[in-house]
């Protein structure tokens, strides 16, 4: 597995999480912020795999990517998939 597939690259780093914790936001807003940052990282990965800019990603490309990653998880196991959950 290369560094771009490490679980830490999918989700917030400790530093990013600490910045969210320090922000003057409600618990709900902090959750949404963490979710949005993690989603941005995943969308960047999907865009790179599709060879497009993130703003050019289509909903169909995102759906197709999730189907592909799910199929890899089912057929080859969780370690072979990009998402580890």
PDB file of N, CA, C and O in Angstrom:
ATOM      1  N   UNK A   1       0.857  -1.179   0.000  1.00  0.00           N
ATOM      2  CA  UNK A   1       0.000   0.000   0.000  1.00  0.00           C
ATOM      3  C   UNK A   1       0.896   1.232   0.000  1.00  0.00           C
ATOM      4  O   UNK A   1       1.809   1.334   0.819  1.00  0.00           O
ATOM      5  N   UNK A   2       0.641   2.169  -0.913  1.00  0.00           N
ATOM      6  CA  UNK A   2       1.479   3.360  -0.943  1.00  0.00           C
ATOM      7  C   UNK A   2       0.949   4.408   0.022  1.00  0.00           C
ATOM      8  O   UNK A   2      -0.141   4.266   0.577  1.00  0.00           O
ATOM      9  N   UNK A   3       1.740   5.472   0.217  1.00  0.00           N
ATOM     10  CA  UNK A   3       1.389   6.485   1.219  1.00  0.00           C
ATOM     11  C   UNK A   3       0.048   7.139   0.930  1.00  0.00           C
ATOM     12  O   UNK A   3      -0.643   7.550   1.863  1.00  0.00           O
ATOM     13  N   UNK A   4      -0.344   7.249  -0.347  1.00  0.00           N
ATOM     14  CA  UNK A   4      -1.623   7.904  -0.664  1.00  0.00           C
ATOM     15  C   UNK A   4      -2.815   7.060  -0.230  1.00  0.00           C
ATOM     16  O   UNK A   4      -3.941   7.556  -0.187  1.00  0.00           O
ATOM     17  N   UNK A   5      -2.580   5.781   0.093  1.00  0.00           N
ATOM     18  CA  UNK A   5      -3.673   4.916   0.502  1.00  0.00           C
ATOM     19  C   UNK A   5      -3.700   4.678   2.006  1.00  0.00           C
ATOM     20  O   UNK A   5      -4.573   3.961   2.494  1.00  0.00           O
ATOM     21  N   UNK A   6      -2.783   5.251   2.738  1.00  0.00           N
ATOM     22  CA  UNK A   6      -2.783   5.064   4.178  1.00  0.00           C
ATOM     23  C   UNK A   6      -4.046   5.677   4.767  1.00  0.00           C
ATOM     24  O   UNK A   6      -4.468   6.749   4.334  1.00  0.00           O
ATOM     25  N   UNK A   7      -4.662   5.011   5.754  1.00  0.00           N
ATOM     26  CA  UNK A   7      -5.891   5.540   6.340  1.00  0.00           C
ATOM     27  C   UNK A   7      -5.744   6.979   6.817  1.00  0.00           C
ATOM     28  O   UNK A   7      -6.703   7.748   6.746  1.00  0.00           O
ATOM     29  N   UNK A   8      -4.572   7.356   7.299  1.00  0.00           N
ATOM     30  CA  UNK A   8      -4.410   8.727   7.785  1.00  0.00           C
ATOM     31  C   UNK A   8      -4.556   9.747   6.663  1.00  0.00           C
ATOM     32  O   UNK A   8      -4.887  10.904   6.923  1.00  0.00           O
ATOM     33  N   UNK A   9      -4.313   9.334   5.412  1.00  0.00           N
ATOM     34  CA  UNK A   9      -4.478  10.264   4.299  1.00  0.00           C
ATOM     35  C   UNK A   9      -5.949  10.446   3.933  1.00  0.00           C
ATOM     36  O   UNK A   9      -6.302  11.395   3.233  1.00  0.00           O
ATOM     37  N   UNK A  10      -6.800   9.548   4.400  1.00  0.00           N
ATOM     38  CA  UNK A  10      -8.222   9.635   4.101  1.00  0.00           C
ATOM     39  C   UNK A  10      -8.959  10.541   5.068  1.00  0.00           C
ATOM     40  O   UNK A  10      -9.971  11.154   4.726  1.00  0.00           O
ATOM     41  N   UNK A  11      -8.440  10.615   6.269  1.00  0.00           N
ATOM     42  CA  UNK A  11      -9.147  11.305   7.323  1.00  0.00           C
ATOM     43  C   UNK A  11      -8.283  12.417   7.885  1.00  0.00           C
ATOM     44  O   UNK A  11      -7.189  12.667   7.379  1.00  0.00           O
ATOM     45  N   UNK A  12      -8.748  13.073   8.904  1.00  0.00           N
ATOM     46  CA  UNK A  12      -8.006  14.192   9.463  1.00  0.00           C
ATOM     47  C   UNK A  12      -6.735  13.725  10.164  1.00  0.00           C
ATOM     48  O   UNK A  12      -6.698  12.680  10.813  1.00  0.00           O
ATOM     49  N   UNK A  13      -5.705  14.534  10.007  1.00  0.00           N
ATOM     50  CA  UNK A  13      -4.488  14.305  10.766  1.00  0.00           C
ATOM     51  C   UNK A  13      -4.754  14.791  12.189  1.00  0.00           C
ATOM     52  O   UNK A  13      -5.755  15.457  12.449  1.00  0.00           O
ATOM     53  N   UNK A  14      -3.859  14.456  13.094  1.00  0.00           N
ATOM     54  CA  UNK A  14      -4.007  14.940  14.466  1.00  0.00           C
ATOM     55  C   UNK A  14      -3.976  16.471  14.493  1.00  0.00           C
ATOM     56  O   UNK A  14      -4.713  17.099  15.253  1.00  0.00           O
ATOM     57  N   UNK A  15      -3.125  17.058  13.663  1.00  0.00           N
ATOM     58  CA  UNK A  15      -3.029  18.528  13.613  1.00  0.00           C
ATOM     59  C   UNK A  15      -4.337  19.139  13.117  1.00  0.00           C
ATOM     60  O   UNK A  15      -4.826  20.110  13.694  1.00  0.00           O
ATOM     61  N   UNK A  16      -4.900  18.578  12.056  1.00  0.00           N
ATOM     62  CA  UNK A  16      -6.163  19.090  11.530  1.00  0.00           C
ATOM     63  C   UNK A  16      -7.274  18.940  12.565  1.00  0.00           C
ATOM     64  O   UNK A  16      -8.080  19.851  12.751  1.00  0.00           O
ATOM     65  N   UNK A  17      -7.314  17.808  13.226  1.00  0.00           N
ATOM     66  CA  UNK A  17      -8.324  17.570  14.247  1.00  0.00           C
ATOM     67  C   UNK A  17      -8.189  18.567  15.393  1.00  0.00           C
ATOM     68  O   UNK A  17      -9.186  19.074  15.909  1.00  0.00           O
ATOM     69  N   UNK A  18      -6.956  18.840  15.782  1.00  0.00           N
ATOM     70  CA  UNK A  18      -6.724  19.806  16.862  1.00  0.00           C
ATOM     71  C   UNK A  18      -7.193  21.199  16.455  1.00  0.00           C
ATOM     72  O   UNK A  18      -7.729  21.942  17.277  1.00  0.00           O
ATOM     73  N   UNK A  19      -6.994  21.552  15.196  1.00  0.00           N
ATOM     74  CA  UNK A  19      -7.456  22.865  14.718  1.00  0.00           C
ATOM     75  C   UNK A  19      -8.978  22.948  14.744  1.00  0.00           C
ATOM     76  O   UNK A  19      -9.547  23.979  15.102  1.00  0.00           O
ATOM     77  N   UNK A  20      -9.627  21.857  14.363  1.00  0.00           N
ATOM     78  CA  UNK A  20     -11.091  21.835  14.421  1.00  0.00           C
ATOM     79  C   UNK A  20     -11.544  21.945  15.871  1.00  0.00           C
ATOM     80  O   UNK A  20     -12.469  22.696  16.180  1.00  0.00           O
ATOM     81  N   UNK A  21     -10.892  21.198  16.761  1.00  0.00           N
ATOM     82  CA  UNK A  21     -11.244  21.252  18.187  1.00  0.00           C
ATOM     83  C   UNK A  21     -11.093  22.659  18.748  1.00  0.00           C
ATOM     84  O   UNK A  21     -11.878  23.079  19.599  1.00  0.00           O
ATOM     85  N   UNK A  22     -10.085  23.386  18.273  1.00  0.00           N
ATOM     86  CA  UNK A  22      -9.815  24.722  18.793  1.00  0.00           C
ATOM     87  C   UNK A  22     -10.752  25.787  18.209  1.00  0.00           C
ATOM     88  O   UNK A  22     -10.855  26.890  18.745  1.00  0.00           O
ATOM     89  N   UNK A  23     -11.417  25.457  17.134  1.00  0.00           N
ATOM     90  CA  UNK A  23     -12.309  26.423  16.480  1.00  0.00           C
ATOM     91  C   UNK A  23     -13.503  26.731  17.376  1.00  0.00           C
ATOM     92  O   UNK A  23     -13.941  25.897  18.169  1.00  0.00           O
ATOM     93  N   UNK A  24     -14.008  27.926  17.232  1.00  0.00           N
ATOM     94  CA  UNK A  24     -15.169  28.357  18.015  1.00  0.00           C
ATOM     95  C   UNK A  24     -16.447  27.880  17.317  1.00  0.00           C
ATOM     96  O   UNK A  24     -17.205  28.664  16.745  1.00  0.00           O
ATOM     97  N   UNK A  25     -16.649  26.562  17.389  1.00  0.00           N
ATOM     98  CA  UNK A  25     -17.796  25.930  16.745  1.00  0.00           C
ATOM     99  C   UNK A  25     -18.519  25.045  17.745  1.00  0.00           C
ATOM    100  O   UNK A  25     -17.932  24.582  18.723  1.00  0.00           O
ATOM    101  N   UNK A  26     -19.789  24.818  17.491  1.00  0.00           N
ATOM    102  CA  UNK A  26     -20.546  23.865  18.310  1.00  0.00           C
ATOM    103  C   UNK A  26     -20.067  22.451  17.980  1.00  0.00           C
ATOM    104  O   UNK A  26     -19.369  22.247  16.987  1.00  0.00           O
ATOM    105  N   UNK A  27     -20.435  21.493  18.795  1.00  0.00           N
ATOM    106  CA  UNK A  27     -20.059  20.095  18.543  1.00  0.00           C
ATOM    107  C   UNK A  27     -20.570  19.627  17.185  1.00  0.00           C
ATOM    108  O   UNK A  27     -19.858  18.948  16.445  1.00  0.00           O
ATOM    109  N   UNK A  28     -21.791  19.990  16.869  1.00  0.00           N
ATOM    110  CA  UNK A  28     -22.381  19.626  15.574  1.00  0.00           C
ATOM    111  C   UNK A  28     -21.583  20.234  14.424  1.00  0.00           C
ATOM    112  O   UNK A  28     -21.313  19.563  13.428  1.00  0.00           O
ATOM    113  N   UNK A  29     -21.212  21.487  14.559  1.00  0.00           N
ATOM    114  CA  UNK A  29     -20.437  22.165  13.513  1.00  0.00           C
ATOM    115  C   UNK A  29     -19.044  21.538  13.375  1.00  0.00           C
ATOM    116  O   UNK A  29     -18.521  21.427  12.266  1.00  0.00           O
ATOM    117  N   UNK A  30     -18.449  21.132  14.487  1.00  0.00           N
ATOM    118  CA  UNK A  30     -17.138  20.477  14.433  1.00  0.00           C
ATOM    119  C   UNK A  30     -17.245  19.141  13.712  1.00  0.00           C
ATOM    120  O   UNK A  30     -16.374  18.798  12.913  1.00  0.00           O
ATOM    121  N   UNK A  31     -18.299  18.388  13.985  1.00  0.00           N
ATOM    122  CA  UNK A  31     -18.519  17.119  13.290  1.00  0.00           C
ATOM    123  C   UNK A  31     -18.636  17.361  11.790  1.00  0.00           C
ATOM    124  O   UNK A  31     -17.986  16.678  10.999  1.00  0.00           O
ATOM    125  N   UNK A  32     -19.454  18.321  11.396  1.00  0.00           N
ATOM    126  CA  UNK A  32     -19.646  18.611   9.973  1.00  0.00           C
ATOM    127  C   UNK A  32     -18.349  19.095   9.331  1.00  0.00           C
ATOM    128  O   UNK A  32     -18.078  18.781   8.172  1.00  0.00           O
ATOM    129  N   UNK A  33     -17.558  19.845  10.063  1.00  0.00           N
ATOM    130  CA  UNK A  33     -16.272  20.318   9.554  1.00  0.00           C
ATOM    131  C   UNK A  33     -15.343  19.139   9.300  1.00  0.00           C
ATOM    132  O   UNK A  33     -14.717  19.060   8.243  1.00  0.00           O
ATOM    133  N   UNK A  34     -15.248  18.224  10.259  1.00  0.00           N
ATOM    134  CA  UNK A  34     -14.406  17.030  10.084  1.00  0.00           C
ATOM    135  C   UNK A  34     -14.880  16.199   8.881  1.00  0.00           C
ATOM    136  O   UNK A  34     -14.070  15.739   8.076  1.00  0.00           O
ATOM    137  N   UNK A  35     -16.177  16.018   8.774  1.00  0.00           N
ATOM    138  CA  UNK A  35     -16.748  15.263   7.663  1.00  0.00           C
ATOM    139  C   UNK A  35     -16.418  15.931   6.325  1.00  0.00           C
ATOM    140  O   UNK A  35     -16.075  15.253   5.357  1.00  0.00           O
ATOM    141  N   UNK A  36     -16.521  17.235   6.277  1.00  0.00           N
ATOM    142  CA  UNK A  36     -16.264  17.973   5.039  1.00  0.00           C
ATOM    143  C   UNK A  36     -14.798  17.894   4.640  1.00  0.00           C
ATOM    144  O   UNK A  36     -14.490  17.702   3.464  1.00  0.00           O
ATOM    145  N   UNK A  37     -13.894  18.038   5.596  1.00  0.00           N
ATOM    146  CA  UNK A  37     -12.468  17.940   5.293  1.00  0.00           C
ATOM    147  C   UNK A  37     -12.123  16.533   4.802  1.00  0.00           C
ATOM    148  O   UNK A  37     -11.385  16.380   3.829  1.00  0.00           O
ATOM    149  N   UNK A  38     -12.646  15.519   5.463  1.00  0.00           N
ATOM    150  CA  UNK A  38     -12.404  14.138   5.038  1.00  0.00           C
ATOM    151  C   UNK A  38     -12.974  13.890   3.643  1.00  0.00           C
ATOM    152  O   UNK A  38     -12.349  13.218   2.823  1.00  0.00           O
ATOM    153  N   UNK A  39     -14.146  14.428   3.380  1.00  0.00           N
ATOM    154  CA  UNK A  39     -14.773  14.277   2.060  1.00  0.00           C
ATOM    155  C   UNK A  39     -13.943  14.953   0.984  1.00  0.00           C
ATOM    156  O   UNK A  39     -13.793  14.420  -0.116  1.00  0.00           O
ATOM    157  N   UNK A  40     -13.405  16.119   1.293  1.00  0.00           N
ATOM    158  CA  UNK A  40     -12.558  16.826   0.335  1.00  0.00           C
ATOM    159  C   UNK A  40     -11.348  15.975  -0.031  1.00  0.00           C
ATOM    160  O   UNK A  40     -10.992  15.868  -1.205  1.00  0.00           O
ATOM    161  N   UNK A  41     -10.712  15.366   0.978  1.00  0.00           N
ATOM    162  CA  UNK A  41      -9.554  14.508   0.711  1.00  0.00           C
ATOM    163  C   UNK A  41      -9.939  13.329  -0.185  1.00  0.00           C
ATOM    164  O   UNK A  41      -9.205  12.983  -1.111  1.00  0.00           O
ATOM    165  N   UNK A  42     -11.073  12.723   0.088  1.00  0.00           N
ATOM    166  CA  UNK A  42     -11.521  11.591  -0.717  1.00  0.00           C
ATOM    167  C   UNK A  42     -11.851  12.030  -2.142  1.00  0.00           C
ATOM    168  O   UNK A  42     -11.509  11.331  -3.096  1.00  0.00           O
ATOM    169  N   UNK A  43     -12.505  13.168  -2.298  1.00  0.00           N
ATOM    170  CA  UNK A  43     -12.826  13.667  -3.636  1.00  0.00           C
ATOM    171  C   UNK A  43     -11.556  13.985  -4.425  1.00  0.00           C
ATOM    172  O   UNK A  43     -11.513  13.760  -5.634  1.00  0.00           O
ATOM    173  N   UNK A  44     -10.527  14.502  -3.762  1.00  0.00           N
ATOM    174  CA  UNK A  44      -9.245  14.748  -4.433  1.00  0.00           C
ATOM    175  C   UNK A  44      -8.656  13.440  -4.944  1.00  0.00           C
ATOM    176  O   UNK A  44      -8.132  13.378  -6.056  1.00  0.00           O
ATOM    177  N   UNK A  45      -8.744  12.396  -4.122  1.00  0.00           N
ATOM    178  CA  UNK A  45      -8.233  11.076  -4.518  1.00  0.00           C
ATOM    179  C   UNK A  45      -9.019  10.542  -5.720  1.00  0.00           C
ATOM    180  O   UNK A  45      -8.430  10.059  -6.686  1.00  0.00           O
ATOM    181  N   UNK A  46     -10.334  10.630  -5.656  1.00  0.00           N
ATOM    182  CA  UNK A  46     -11.175  10.142  -6.751  1.00  0.00           C
ATOM    183  C   UNK A  46     -10.881  10.920  -8.036  1.00  0.00           C
ATOM    184  O   UNK A  46     -10.796  10.328  -9.112  1.00  0.00           O
ATOM    185  N   UNK A  47     -10.728  12.222  -7.929  1.00  0.00           N
ATOM    186  CA  UNK A  47     -10.411  13.045  -9.100  1.00  0.00           C
ATOM    187  C   UNK A  47      -9.076  12.612  -9.701  1.00  0.00           C
ATOM    188  O   UNK A  47      -8.957  12.475 -10.919  1.00  0.00           O
ATOM    189  N   UNK A  48      -8.079  12.398  -8.855  1.00  0.00           N
ATOM    190  CA  UNK A  48      -6.764  11.985  -9.347  1.00  0.00           C
ATOM    191  C   UNK A  48      -6.850  10.639 -10.063  1.00  0.00           C
ATOM    192  O   UNK A  48      -6.246  10.458 -11.121  1.00  0.00           O
ATOM    193  N   UNK A  49      -7.595   9.700  -9.494  1.00  0.00           N
ATOM    194  CA  UNK A  49      -7.757   8.393 -10.139  1.00  0.00           C
ATOM    195  C   UNK A  49      -8.455   8.505 -11.488  1.00  0.00           C
ATOM    196  O   UNK A  49      -8.195   7.712 -12.393  1.00  0.00           O
ATOM    197  N   UNK A  50      -9.339   9.488 -11.622  1.00  0.00           N
ATOM    198  CA  UNK A  50     -10.072   9.688 -12.881  1.00  0.00           C
ATOM    199  C   UNK A  50      -9.336  10.617 -13.835  1.00  0.00           C
ATOM    200  O   UNK A  50      -9.763  10.812 -14.973  1.00  0.00           O
ATOM    201  N   UNK A  51      -8.230  11.189 -13.372  1.00  0.00           N
ATOM    202  CA  UNK A  51      -7.452  12.082 -14.223  1.00  0.00           C
ATOM    203  C   UNK A  51      -8.172  13.375 -14.556  1.00  0.00           C
ATOM    204  O   UNK A  51      -8.013  13.922 -15.648  1.00  0.00           O
ATOM    205  N   UNK A  52      -8.972  13.867 -13.604  1.00  0.00           N
ATOM    206  CA  UNK A  52      -9.712  15.109 -13.827  1.00  0.00           C
ATOM    207  C   UNK A  52      -9.480  16.047 -12.646  1.00  0.00           C
ATOM    208  O   UNK A  52      -9.050  15.621 -11.574  1.00  0.00           O
ATOM    209  N   UNK A  53      -9.768  17.310 -12.857  1.00  0.00           N
ATOM    210  CA  UNK A  53      -9.752  18.260 -11.753  1.00  0.00           C
ATOM    211  C   UNK A  53     -10.946  17.980 -10.862  1.00  0.00           C
ATOM    212  O   UNK A  53     -11.989  17.522 -11.330  1.00  0.00           O
ATOM    213  N   UNK A  54     -10.790  18.254  -9.593  1.00  0.00           N
ATOM    214  CA  UNK A  54     -11.867  17.955  -8.643  1.00  0.00           C
ATOM    215  C   UNK A  54     -13.174  18.647  -9.038  1.00  0.00           C
ATOM    216  O   UNK A  54     -14.252  18.082  -8.856  1.00  0.00           O
ATOM    217  N   UNK A  55     -13.085  19.853  -9.571  1.00  0.00           N
ATOM    218  CA  UNK A  55     -14.308  20.565  -9.936  1.00  0.00           C
ATOM    219  C   UNK A  55     -14.991  19.961 -11.160  1.00  0.00           C
ATOM    220  O   UNK A  55     -16.142  20.286 -11.453  1.00  0.00           O
ATOM    221  N   UNK A  56     -14.285  19.084 -11.875  1.00  0.00           N
ATOM    222  CA  UNK A  56     -14.867  18.431 -13.045  1.00  0.00           C
ATOM    223  C   UNK A  56     -15.431  17.047 -12.733  1.00  0.00           C
ATOM    224  O   UNK A  56     -15.993  16.397 -13.614  1.00  0.00           O
ATOM    225  N   UNK A  57     -15.285  16.592 -11.489  1.00  0.00           N
ATOM    226  CA  UNK A  57     -15.863  15.298 -11.099  1.00  0.00           C
ATOM    227  C   UNK A  57     -17.374  15.333 -11.256  1.00  0.00           C
ATOM    228  O   UNK A  57     -18.019  16.338 -10.956  1.00  0.00           O
ATOM    229  N   UNK A  58     -17.920  14.246 -11.719  1.00  0.00           N
ATOM    230  CA  UNK A  58     -19.369  14.148 -11.834  1.00  0.00           C
ATOM    231  C   UNK A  58     -19.891  13.218 -10.737  1.00  0.00           C
ATOM    232  O   UNK A  58     -19.145  12.384 -10.223  1.00  0.00           O
ATOM    233  N   UNK A  59     -21.156  13.357 -10.381  1.00  0.00           N
ATOM    234  CA  UNK A  59     -21.732  12.407  -9.417  1.00  0.00           C
ATOM    235  C   UNK A  59     -21.574  10.956  -9.882  1.00  0.00           C
ATOM    236  O   UNK A  59     -21.358  10.067  -9.058  1.00  0.00           O
ATOM    237  N   UNK A  60     -21.679  10.709 -11.185  1.00  0.00           N
ATOM    238  CA  UNK A  60     -21.535   9.345 -11.703  1.00  0.00           C
ATOM    239  C   UNK A  60     -20.121   8.819 -11.472  1.00  0.00           C
ATOM    240  O   UNK A  60     -19.953   7.644 -11.147  1.00  0.00           O
ATOM    241  N   UNK A  61     -19.110   9.657 -11.633  1.00  0.00           N
ATOM    242  CA  UNK A  61     -17.735   9.217 -11.386  1.00  0.00           C
ATOM    243  C   UNK A  61     -17.532   8.849  -9.912  1.00  0.00           C
ATOM    244  O   UNK A  61     -16.841   7.879  -9.598  1.00  0.00           O
ATOM    245  N   UNK A  62     -18.135   9.627  -9.017  1.00  0.00           N
ATOM    246  CA  UNK A  62     -18.025   9.343  -7.590  1.00  0.00           C
ATOM    247  C   UNK A  62     -18.736   8.026  -7.281  1.00  0.00           C
ATOM    248  O   UNK A  62     -18.191   7.180  -6.572  1.00  0.00           O
ATOM    249  N   UNK A  63     -19.939   7.850  -7.804  1.00  0.00           N
ATOM    250  CA  UNK A  63     -20.687   6.614  -7.599  1.00  0.00           C
ATOM    251  C   UNK A  63     -19.919   5.411  -8.140  1.00  0.00           C
ATOM    252  O   UNK A  63     -19.811   4.386  -7.466  1.00  0.00           O
ATOM    253  N   UNK A  64     -19.389   5.534  -9.343  1.00  0.00           N
ATOM    254  CA  UNK A  64     -18.619   4.447  -9.955  1.00  0.00           C
ATOM    255  C   UNK A  64     -17.404   4.109  -9.106  1.00  0.00           C
ATOM    256  O   UNK A  64     -17.073   2.935  -8.938  1.00  0.00           O
ATOM    257  N   UNK A  65     -16.740   5.121  -8.572  1.00  0.00           N
ATOM    258  CA  UNK A  65     -15.564   4.887  -7.726  1.00  0.00           C
ATOM    259  C   UNK A  65     -15.961   4.094  -6.474  1.00  0.00           C
ATOM    260  O   UNK A  65     -15.278   3.139  -6.106  1.00  0.00           O
ATOM    261  N   UNK A  66     -17.057   4.483  -5.822  1.00  0.00           N
ATOM    262  CA  UNK A  66     -17.494   3.766  -4.624  1.00  0.00           C
ATOM    263  C   UNK A  66     -17.877   2.327  -4.954  1.00  0.00           C
ATOM    264  O   UNK A  66     -17.592   1.416  -4.177  1.00  0.00           O
ATOM    265  N   UNK A  67     -18.517   2.117  -6.096  1.00  0.00           N
ATOM    266  CA  UNK A  67     -18.850   0.751  -6.505  1.00  0.00           C
ATOM    267  C   UNK A  67     -17.585  -0.076  -6.703  1.00  0.00           C
ATOM    268  O   UNK A  67     -17.508  -1.222  -6.260  1.00  0.00           O
ATOM    269  N   UNK A  68     -16.602   0.506  -7.364  1.00  0.00           N
ATOM    270  CA  UNK A  68     -15.331  -0.179  -7.611  1.00  0.00           C
ATOM    271  C   UNK A  68     -14.618  -0.504  -6.301  1.00  0.00           C
ATOM    272  O   UNK A  68     -14.148  -1.626  -6.113  1.00  0.00           O
ATOM    273  N   UNK A  69     -14.535   0.469  -5.395  1.00  0.00           N
ATOM    274  CA  UNK A  69     -13.846   0.247  -4.124  1.00  0.00           C
ATOM    275  C   UNK A  69     -14.580  -0.802  -3.286  1.00  0.00           C
ATOM    276  O   UNK A  69     -13.946  -1.627  -2.628  1.00  0.00           O
ATOM    277  N   UNK A  70     -15.916  -0.770  -3.311  1.00  0.00           N
ATOM    278  CA  UNK A  70     -16.703  -1.774  -2.597  1.00  0.00           C
ATOM    279  C   UNK A  70     -16.483  -3.173  -3.169  1.00  0.00           C
ATOM    280  O   UNK A  70     -16.403  -4.148  -2.422  1.00  0.00           O
ATOM    281  N   UNK A  71     -16.385  -3.268  -4.479  1.00  0.00           N
ATOM    282  CA  UNK A  71     -16.146  -4.564  -5.123  1.00  0.00           C
ATOM    283  C   UNK A  71     -14.764  -5.095  -4.733  1.00  0.00           C
ATOM    284  O   UNK A  71     -14.607  -6.283  -4.454  1.00  0.00           O
ATOM    285  N   UNK A  72     -13.786  -4.229  -4.716  1.00  0.00           N
ATOM    286  CA  UNK A  72     -12.437  -4.637  -4.292  1.00  0.00           C
ATOM    287  C   UNK A  72     -12.482  -5.152  -2.854  1.00  0.00           C
ATOM    288  O   UNK A  72     -11.889  -6.186  -2.545  1.00  0.00           O
ATOM    289  N   UNK A  73     -13.183  -4.434  -1.977  1.00  0.00           N
ATOM    290  CA  UNK A  73     -13.292  -4.833  -0.567  1.00  0.00           C
ATOM    291  C   UNK A  73     -13.943  -6.209  -0.435  1.00  0.00           C
ATOM    292  O   UNK A  73     -13.478  -7.052   0.332  1.00  0.00           O
ATOM    293  N   UNK A  74     -15.023  -6.428  -1.188  1.00  0.00           N
ATOM    294  CA  UNK A  74     -15.733  -7.705  -1.116  1.00  0.00           C
ATOM    295  C   UNK A  74     -14.904  -8.856  -1.685  1.00  0.00           C
ATOM    296  O   UNK A  74     -14.888  -9.949  -1.118  1.00  0.00           O
ATOM    297  N   UNK A  75     -14.221  -8.616  -2.793  1.00  0.00           N
ATOM    298  CA  UNK A  75     -13.519  -9.689  -3.494  1.00  0.00           C
ATOM    299  C   UNK A  75     -12.098  -9.926  -2.986  1.00  0.00           C
ATOM    300  O   UNK A  75     -11.619 -11.060  -2.988  1.00  0.00           O
ATOM    301  N   UNK A  76     -11.415  -8.850  -2.545  1.00  0.00           N
ATOM    302  CA  UNK A  76     -10.001  -8.980  -2.187  1.00  0.00           C
ATOM    303  C   UNK A  76      -9.725  -8.706  -0.712  1.00  0.00           C
ATOM    304  O   UNK A  76      -8.619  -8.936  -0.222  1.00  0.00           O
ATOM    305  N   UNK A  77     -10.740  -8.216  -0.014  1.00  0.00           N
ATOM    306  CA  UNK A  77     -10.572  -7.923   1.403  1.00  0.00           C
ATOM    307  C   UNK A  77     -10.350  -6.445   1.661  1.00  0.00           C
ATOM    308  O   UNK A  77     -10.005  -5.679   0.762  1.00  0.00           O
ATOM    309  N   UNK A  78     -10.555  -6.068   2.906  1.00  0.00           N
ATOM    310  CA  UNK A  78     -10.517  -4.649   3.281  1.00  0.00           C
ATOM    311  C   UNK A  78      -9.145  -4.017   3.051  1.00  0.00           C
ATOM    312  O   UNK A  78      -9.055  -2.828   2.746  1.00  0.00           O
ATOM    313  N   UNK A  79      -8.079  -4.801   3.195  1.00  0.00           N
ATOM    314  CA  UNK A  79      -6.739  -4.231   2.998  1.00  0.00           C
ATOM    315  C   UNK A  79      -6.478  -3.832   1.561  1.00  0.00           C
ATOM    316  O   UNK A  79      -5.631  -2.973   1.315  1.00  0.00           O
ATOM    317  N   UNK A  80      -7.169  -4.421   0.609  1.00  0.00           N
ATOM    318  CA  UNK A  80      -6.980  -4.098  -0.803  1.00  0.00           C
ATOM    319  C   UNK A  80      -7.769  -2.865  -1.220  1.00  0.00           C
ATOM    320  O   UNK A  80      -7.437  -2.224  -2.216  1.00  0.00           O
ATOM    321  N   UNK A  81      -8.810  -2.531  -0.468  1.00  0.00           N
ATOM    322  CA  UNK A  81      -9.658  -1.384  -0.797  1.00  0.00           C
ATOM    323  C   UNK A  81      -9.010  -0.092  -0.318  1.00  0.00           C
ATOM    324  O   UNK A  81      -8.165  -0.104   0.577  1.00  0.00           O
ATOM    325  N   UNK A  82      -9.411   1.018  -0.922  1.00  0.00           N
ATOM    326  CA  UNK A  82      -8.896   2.321  -0.489  1.00  0.00           C
ATOM    327  C   UNK A  82      -9.502   2.708   0.857  1.00  0.00           C
ATOM    328  O   UNK A  82      -8.784   3.066   1.790  1.00  0.00           O
ATOM    329  N   UNK A  83     -10.834   2.631   0.949  1.00  0.00           N
ATOM    330  CA  UNK A  83     -11.500   2.969   2.200  1.00  0.00           C
ATOM    331  C   UNK A  83     -11.408   1.777   3.135  1.00  0.00           C
ATOM    332  O   UNK A  83     -11.646   0.639   2.731  1.00  0.00           O
ATOM    333  N   UNK A  84     -11.065   2.040   4.370  1.00  0.00           N
ATOM    334  CA  UNK A  84     -10.840   0.963   5.340  1.00  0.00           C
ATOM    335  C   UNK A  84     -11.991   0.807   6.326  1.00  0.00           C
ATOM    336  O   UNK A  84     -11.798   0.248   7.405  1.00  0.00           O
ATOM    337  N   UNK A  85     -13.170   1.281   5.985  1.00  0.00           N
ATOM    338  CA  UNK A  85     -14.323   1.129   6.878  1.00  0.00           C
ATOM    339  C   UNK A  85     -15.459   0.486   6.145  1.00  0.00           C
ATOM    340  O   UNK A  85     -16.524   0.270   6.724  1.00  0.00           O
TER     341      UNK A  85
END
